[in-house]
Amino acid sequence: SQKLTACAAATAQAGKKQKVAIIGGGLSGLSCAKYLSDAGHEPLVLEARGLLGGKVSAWQDEDGDWIETGLHIFFGAYPNMMNMFAELDIEDRLQWKDHKMTFAMQERPGEFTSFNFPPNVPAPFNMAAAILSNTEMLTIEEKLRMVPGLLPMLTEGQSFIDAQDELSVLQFMEKYGMPRRINDEIFIAMGKALDFIDPDKLSMTVVLTAMNRFINEADGSQTAFLDGNQPDRLCAPMKAHIEARGGEVRTNAPVAEILTREEDGSVQGLRMQDGSIVTADIYVSAMPVDVLKRLVPARWSTMPYFRQFDELEGIPVINVHIWFDRKLRSVDGLCFSRSPLLSVYADMSTTCKEYYDEEKSMLELVFAPCSPLAGGNINWIAKSDEEIIDATMGELARLFPLEIANDPRYPATSKQGPQGQAKLRKYAVVKVPRSVYAAIPGRNKYRPSQETPIPNLVLAGDWTSQKYLGSMEGAILGGKLAAEVVADKALGTARSTSRVKVVPRDIVERAAAVE
Ligand code: FAD
């Protein structure tokens, strides 16, 4: 952002204010617009839906309860997100939790165990202390047998991490002789939390990327919850910031087609679904890869840069909310469920200020894996809401037999049932058939740079090339990097070499064969 502030001054001097049309009002499009407005440009965000936020969008049901697209956790190791909160002056909206990782016990239903990170101990010693002091999940021998696989991450850094992208978590574990129980105890939960994928399908780079941040920064793995719904508490201040600086954020504005200029194939304008045309100096796509694939103009479709997109696709995930008729014995923070169907969850009636309820719990749970691409063999994303809730309640009753009832005489969706245990009061299921890009082995190299071979087109989005995974941090950073490319273009900064990332050879060869 320092660079962009410098750009703001330079832009004012040079008078090169650019009108920038940004397609997509998720965090990445909003981040791009925010930094462009800081730099003195004029962003116009075009969001297809009636609400902002994309994968962090949320809406209210008839009782006024919020339904979220996803349970969202912020990590200490999200520097760009933290800058954004500081720049918007809304840091007090992050509710930081005790620095620990809490797991439901596999063999002791209803009980939890934690890795507690001691305060005031520098990284990586705080993590070492957290791992060594927990005696309930791994034996000393198992902990020691993790070291050979994780040591190169410390000694060789990012190049080692990137090189592991061709291996799944299980293949990596086999290569480094890690005992299978580490997978069962730790990596299944981590993989499902980070990318909604089981470890036999997940790239090891994902796990190492997260661990690397956690071992390098003392508070890297500390978690925070937003103090309320994301549209009001995060997207609205981003929109206000952009509009206060002369930009515009438009909802209900779906882009139907990217029009190209006959003479050079650059972007001529955007045809909106209502038939109107939007024109700008520069265009940014902040759409998910699955949508952008469909909007790539025929003229560009044989170019290797755009052919890379075929190798990326969104992974399905389901976000489940269950309101109970009483308060559960809950943890104030994130829990790893350790169930084959569920990933992380939180009792939002305890954890989130806006959803606080002293008498009745609301569990928000991430249901994963949801399709054979992500693991398992059931295509949950195609099942009905009732089937998903019945399966979730079955798992909760198994995990918390003393607290949660799932009496087969009363379907989970029924409000009746045995006394003494918590029963479902109402529920909401949000299916996201294409969420973050599936980080299966070998995908990282196909993530495109923000700069594209089309002179007036720039890409943003959590899936574009940046050092964070498909995440809120990745979305904010992708948007910021896109804004930097735009700002450089506006200044006419001549680059000796193009920053368009080199397209892998297999794609170049395939594209050549098609032409
Ligand atoms: P999106 O949010 O997908 O935004 C793209 C936008 O483009 C959308 O608003 C869409 O409507 C719009 N659009 C699409 N087509 C058009 C069109 N033709 N015209 C105009 N607009 C269009 N991340 C974390 O960091 N921590 C978490 O705990 C976490 N948990 C998650 C849980 C779930 C269940 C899910 C689904 C995601 C989670 N994520 C988490 C990931 C995070 O939400 C995403 O990485 C991030 O929000 C993506 O932002 P984005 O702007 O890149 O994409």
Residues whose N, C-alpha, C, O or C-beta is under 5 A from the ligand:
A	BS01	FAD	I23 G24 G25 G26 L27 S28 G29 L46 E47 A48 R49 G53 G54 K55 V56 T69 G70 L71 H72 I73 A253 P254 V255 A286 M287 P288 V291 V317 N319 V432 S435 V436 G461 D462 G470 S471 M472 E473 A475
